[in-house]
Amino acid sequence: MRVMVCELDADGGTLEAGWERVVDHALRHRPGLAVLPELPFAPWLPATDEVDPQAWSDAVTAHERWLGRLRELGAEVVVTSRPIVAAGNRHNEGIVWVAGEGVVGSRTKTFLPDEPGFHEATWYERGPVRFDPVTTPLGQVGVLLCTELWFPEHARALGQAGVGLLAAPRATPVGSRHRWEAVARVDAITAGAYLLTSNRSGRAGPATFGGGSWVVDPDGEVLARTTDATPAVTVEIDLAVARAARSSYPRDVDETPR
């Protein structure tokens, strides 16, 4: 199976050009699964701690419009996130989209930072602590949204549920890129799964995103990375490797209470 990660900048006025580059890559390399960054199709609203309801509404509209363009990638499955309003509350919703079907699975982001450049807990509400696998034509997919990578117990639980693919849309700063790569590698090992994570690029207020999107194998090895010059990468993976990893150390350690 071929999988793709990428970088996109929705804040610098180059989103359309960046999307065309990613689409061109996807059409040349034909990934089955593509992971996009967190809230990729609108400006990064949590850059400020002043909530603008109209800006949120505009972001919702933009993402709904761009949802119709995911088919341009030619991928069978796409994972990203979008802003929504549910029961009167704003949320960041991770979605799994399948060609010909649309959104087949979703969950709202649970763990939210609230600090300069990343005032997410100010802009939207926490979702429930639920990390259910999503069944797709390519196998089960688990979705971890950005900060949720720092709670590896959920990656482990998804691996124990038989998930071989973890998808993690991100919006993370350049200065901590090394830490995000470290936790992505740990989560992949913990779950015994491939972990695909795509980050925003560009800048929004005090937030300078790091780019840096990776495909990590179940042993924590980075198989592919994006760069400024290469904003999308595709690599071949084998889910049989993940199945074998889930029955080996440290995933096979008995953790039942005594």
N, C-alpha and C positions, 0 to 999 in steps of 0.2 A: 504494500500500500504506500502511496506517496502522500506526504503531508507537507503543508506550507505554513510558515509564519512570516510576519511582515511588520513594517513600521508605516505609520500614517501621521500626517500633521494636519490637524483640523483648525489650527489657530493662526497660521501664517499666510492664509490666502492661497495655499498651494494644494488643497485637498483634491481637487479635480485632477491636477497633473499627477499627484502622487498615486491616486487611484488608477489612473491609466497605466502607470508603470507597474503597479501590482497586477493589474489585469493582464497586461502583456506578458509578464512573467508566468502567471497562472496558465494562460493559454498555450505557452510554449512547453511548460513542464507538467501540466495536467495532474495536479494534486487531487486526491479523493477528498481529503479533509483540509480545510483552510481555517486558521484562527486569526482573527482581527483584533486590534487593540480595544481597550475599554472605552466605551462611549465615543466611537471613532468619527462620527459624522457631524459633530457640532463643536463649537468652542468649549474649552474646559471650564465649565461654570464654577466648580469649587475652588478656582484660583482666588476668589474673593469670598469674604464672610458676609457679604451683603446679598441676600437672596432676592433675585429678580424673577417674579412669577412669569413675566412675559418672555424672558430669555429661556426659562425652562420650557414653556409652551412651544417656543420656536424650536428648541432642541428636540422635543418629542416629535414635532411635525417633520423635521429634517430626517430623523432616524426612520420614521415610517416611510418617507419617500425613498430613502436609500435602501431600505429593506427590499424594495422591488428591483434593485440593481445587483443584489448578491449573485443572481444567476449569471452575471457577466463573467464571474470568476471561472465558470465551468466546473466547479467543484460539486461533489455530491452532498457534502456536509460542510456547513460554515458555523463557527462559534464566535460570538461577540457579545456586546451588551448594549442596552438601550435605556433611555429614560422613559419612565411610565408614570401615570397617575392611577392609583388603585384605591378605591374606597376613600377618596379625598386626600390620600397621602402620596408624596413623591417617592419614587424608588429607582434604584439602578438595577435593572433586570438582566441577568445573563440568559442568553438564548442559544438554542441549538436549532439551526435551520437546515432543512433537507430539500434538495431540488425536487420540484414537482409537488411538494407537500406544504412547504412553508415552515413555520415554527412548530416543532414537535415536542419541545421541552423547554422549560424556563424555571428560574429561581431568582429571588431577589437577594441582593448582596447583604450579607449578615454583619460583617465586621468593618466599621467605618472609622477612618482617621478624622481628626479635626485639628489641623495645624496649618501654618502659613502655606498657601499654595494648594492645600488639599483639605478644604473645609467640607468634607463630604457629609459628616454627621449634621452639619448645619443645613445643607442643601436637600438632603433626603433622609428618609427613615430607614432604620434597620429592618431587614427581613428576618424571618424565623431561622433558627439554627437547623437547617435541613439541607443535606447534600445528597440528594437522590440521583442515582445513575439515570442517564437518558439513553434509551435504545434507539439506535440508528442503523441504516443498512450496512454500516462499516463496523458495527459492534457497539458496545456500551461506552458512553462518554461521561466523564465527570467534569463539572465546571467549577473552577475556583476563581473568584474575581479578585485579582490584585492582592490586597492586604490579607485575604483568606489563605494565601500561600504560607503565612506565618503561623498557621494552626494545623500542623502536619497530622494531628490525630484524624482530621477529616480526609486527608489524602490516604492515610492508612486504611480507614474504614471503606473508602471507595475501592481500594485495591482488594480488600477482603470480600467485597461484593462482586468481584470478578471484572472490574473495570481495568482495561488495558490502555486507555487513552485519557489523559487529563489535559484539559484545555484551560488556559489561564490568561484571559485578556487583562492587560495592565495599563496603568498610567503612573509611571514611577520616575523619580528624578535621577539625573545623570550622576550626581555625587555618590549615590548609594548603589550603583549598578552592580558592583562586585558582591554586595550582600544579597541582592535579588537573585543573582545567578547562583549563589551558594544555597539559598533556600529552595530554589527550583530543583537543584540537584538532589538535595536532601529529600524533598517531597517525592521525586521520582523513585528514589531508592526505597523510601518508606512504603510507597504504594506497590512497588514492583510493576510500574507502568511507564509508558512513554509520557513525557510532559511537554506540551507545546505551549509556549507563552509568547505573546506579541505585545509590544509596548508602543505607546504614542511617541512621536518625535516632535520637535519644535519647542515653542515656549508660550506660556500663558501667565501673565503677571509675574509673580515671584517663582513660578514653577518652570524649570527647564527640564524637559523630559529627556531621558537618556537614550531613547531608541534601545537597541539591544534586545533582540528577540531571538529565542533559542528553541531548538528541539533537543531534548535530553532523553537518553535511553534509560531503561530500568536499573542500570548499574550506576547512574549518575554521570555518564559521559555525555558531553555536549557534541551532538552530531552535526549541527549546523548553526550558524549565527548570521544575523543581518548586520550590515554596516551602513554608514551614510551613502556609500557608493553602491551598495547592494541591499536595497530596502525590502527585498523579498527573497526567501530561500526555500527550496523544496528538497526533501530527502526521502529515500525509500526506507520504510520500517517493516518489521515482521512481528505481528502480534503473538506469534508462537514464542518469541523471546520473552515477552511480558508474561505469558502463561507459565513458562518455566520459572521465571524469576519469582512469581508469587508463591511458589512452593519451596523456595530456598531462603537461606539466611539473608537478612534478619526478619524476613516476612513470616517465616515458619515457626518463630519462637512462640511457645505456649504462653498466652497472656490471661488465661482464665483465672479468676480469683481462687485462692486456696483457702 
